[in-house]
Amino acid sequence: MGIVFQANKGLIRDYIEETVKFPDALIEPGKPAAEVKLAPMSSEEVKRLLLKLDMISWEKVNPSVAAMVAEEASSIITAVRMVKTETKAEFMGMLGSGANLDITWLRPKHVGGPLLNAPGATGKGLYGGTSGGVLTWTHTFTGGTAEDIIPEQVMAEEAAVVHLGFIDTVSAPKVEAVQFKIAGIPTPAQPLAFNLRASIGTETLPLARFEKPVIIGPEKKQQVTVFPNISGDSSLQLLTLLVAKAESLSL
C-alpha cells in the first residue's frame, strides 16, 4: 500500500447521506465553504478508492504527484460522493461495470466528449478542437494570447472532475497562469510556478499545483483558460481526476 492509502487511513469509515459545507476545495466561487449534497459511502468503497488512487498516482515514478493526490484525498472522496447522489451505484474501481463508479486521470479525448460536454456542442475539445476528437495534449501557443484548454461546457449528470494541477514535460514550459470559470463566475487567475524549471533541472517533472482542488460536479458548467507568456510548443497536461460510471469510461 502506498502513500495515498497510508496517509488517509483516518478517512476510511462509513459515510452517511448528508448535506455539508465543504471548505477544502473550490466548488462555488465566492463561497469559502460550498454546501454540497453527498451520498452515503461505505468503508469498503473508500478502501477501494484509496487503493485505486495509490495505483494511478505514480508514486514510484514521481513522488510529488502521489503526495499531491494523498493530500487531496478528502476532496476526491467528496467528488465521488457527489456523483453517487446521481448514480446511486457503488464505487468499484476497475472491478465495476455498468453504473458502478470508477476514477481515472482525464485524457485529452474526454475534453469535449460526452462526460465533460454533455450537450454535445461542436468545437468544444481541447483549445476549441473537434469535440472529443483531440487525442494529444501537445499545443502551440502564441505568447500573450489566452486560450481555453477546456472551452465552456457542461458536465454530464453522472460525472465530476477534480482539477489538481498541471504538468508540462517540455524543457521550457510556456504557460504562466490559469483561470477557472465555474457556472459563469470567473475566479482570480493563479500563477503557475513553471519558471522554476531552470532551477530544478530538466530531469525533474515540472508540477504546478492549484491553490485548492477545483471540483466540477454533475451538471456544472466550467471553463479553464490558460495564459502563455512564451510562444512555442507545449505539452501542458491537466492533472485532473475524472469520476464516472464504468460503462462511460470506455476507449
N, C-alpha and C positions, 0 to 999 in steps of 0.2 A: 504494500500500500504506500502511496506517495504522499507528497506534502499536502495536497488538497484534502485528502481524507484525514490524515493525521491532525492537521491544523483545525479541522472543523468537526471533530467528534462531538463537541458540545451542541451542534446543531441537529444531531441525529435523535429525533423524537417524533412522536405523533403530533401532527398539527391539525387543529380543528378548523372548520369553516368559520371565517371571521372577516370583519372589515377593520383594517388597521391604518394608522398613519405611519408611512414608511419614510424615514429620513435619510437612508443610506444611499439612495440613487436619485438621479434626476428623472422624474416621471411626468411632472407637470411644471413648466416654467413659472416662476413667481411664487411657488409654494415650497417652504422649507421641508415640509413633510406631506407628501401626496396621500390622499385617502384612497385605498385600493381594496377591492373585494377579492378575497383569497379562498381557494378551495381547500378542503382537507388534504393532507398528505401523510402517509404512514411512514414510520421509521424505516421500514424496508425500502420504500421508494427513495427516501433521502440517501440511504446507503448506496443504492444503485446509481443515483445521480452523482454522488461524490466519487465513486469508483470510475464512472464514465469520464468525469472531468479529469481525474488523475490520468486516465489513458490518453486523452486528447490534448493534454496541456503541455506535452513535450518536455517534461521535467529534466530528463537526461540530456536532451538536445539544447534546451535553453531554459535554465532555472528561473530567469526573470519572468518569463511568460507564465510558468507554473505558479510562481509566487503571487503574481497578479490575480490569477484565477482563484487561488486559495484565499486571498484577502477579500475577494468579492463574492464569496460563496453564498452569503445571505441574500444578496441581490439576485443571484442566479436562481436560488430556491424560490424567491418571490415571483420571478418571471414564470417559472414552471407552474406555480400555483395559480397565477393569473390566467394562464392558458387552460388549466384544469377546470376553471369555472365555466369554460365554454364546452370542453370536450367531455367532461365527467369521466375521463378514462385515466387509467393508471400509468405512471411513468415506468417504462420497462427498458428503456435504452435499446441496445441492439437486439434484445430478446423479443421486442414488441412487434406487433403487426396491426394493421387496420388503424383504429383510433388511438391505440396506445401511444404514449408520448416518448419522444427521443430528443436529444440535443446534439448539435453539431456546429462546427465552425461555418460561418457564412461563406459561400462560394460566389464567384462573380456571376454565375448563371442565376442565382437567387434574386439578384437586384433586377427588378423589372419582371420577375416571374410571378406566379400566382400567389405565393406566400407573402411577398412584400408589396406586390402591386395587384391587390385583389380585383380592382375594377378592370384590369387588363388594358389600361391606356397605352397607346403606342408610343414608341420613342422614350421609354422610361427606364432603360437599362443603365448600366454604368456610364456616367458622363453623357447621358442622353442617347446612348446607343440603342440598338434594337432590343426591344423588351424581352428580357430573358435570354437573349442570344449572344451577349458579350461574355466570353469564356476566359478572359485573362485580366489580371489587374494592371497590366502594362498600359501606360498612357503617356502622351507627350503634352507637357504643359507649356503655356506661354506665361513668362514671369509677369506678375501684376494683374493677371486675369483670373478671377474666381470661377470655379466650376463645381457642379453638383456631382459628387461621387455617387450619391443616392438622390436622384431627382424626386420632386414631390410625389409621393404615392401613399397608399393606404394599406395597412397590414390586413391580412386575412383574418376572419373571425376566430380561427383556431390556431393562431401562431403569434409569437412575440420574438423580439430580438433584444439582446443586451450588448450594447456597444461598450467596449473596454478600452480600446486604444488603437494605435496604428503601428505597423512595422513598414520599413522600406529598405529593401536589400541592395539598392544601388549605392555606389560609393559616395555620391553627392546627392542626398535627398533634396527634393525641390519645394516641398510644401512646408510652410511655417505656421499655419493657423487653420482651425476648423471651427465651423459654426453649425449648431443644430437648430432646426425649426420643428417644433412639436405642436401639432394641432394649429398650425399657422402662427405660433408665437415664437419669435427668434430668441435664442439665448445669446449671451455675450460670447464673442469669439475667444477661443482658447489657443494660446501659443503652443506649438509642438517643438520640443527640445531636440530636434534633429540636428541643430547646429553643433551638438556635442560630438558628432561623428568624427571630427578631426582629432578630438582628444581621446576618445575611447578606442579608436582604431577600426580598421575595416574588418577585422576578424570577429568583432562583436556585433550582434544583431541590433540595429538601432530601433529601440522600442520607445514609443511615446504614449504614456497612459493619460486617460482623461481624468479631470479633477474628481469626478464621480462617475460611476457607471451610468449609462443612459438606457433606460428601459422603455421600449416602444411596445406597448401592449396590444392585445387584439383590437382590430378595427381602428387603430390610431393612425393619424397622418404624420408623416415625417419627411424631412428633407435634410440632407447633410451636405454642406458646402465647404470646400477646401480652398485655401488661398496659397498659390505658389509665389515665392519671391524670386525664383530662378527658372529660366526656360530650359526645357530638355526632357529627356525620357525619365520615367519614374516607374517603380513597382510598388507604389503605395497600396498597402493592404489593410483593410479593416480587420481588427481583432474583435470580431463580433460573434456572439453565440446565438444560434437560431433554435428556438423551441417550436416543435410542430408534431403533428401526427406522423407515425411511422410510414403510413401509406403515402404521405405527401413528400417524404424525403427520398425521392427516387432519383436515379441517374437521369 
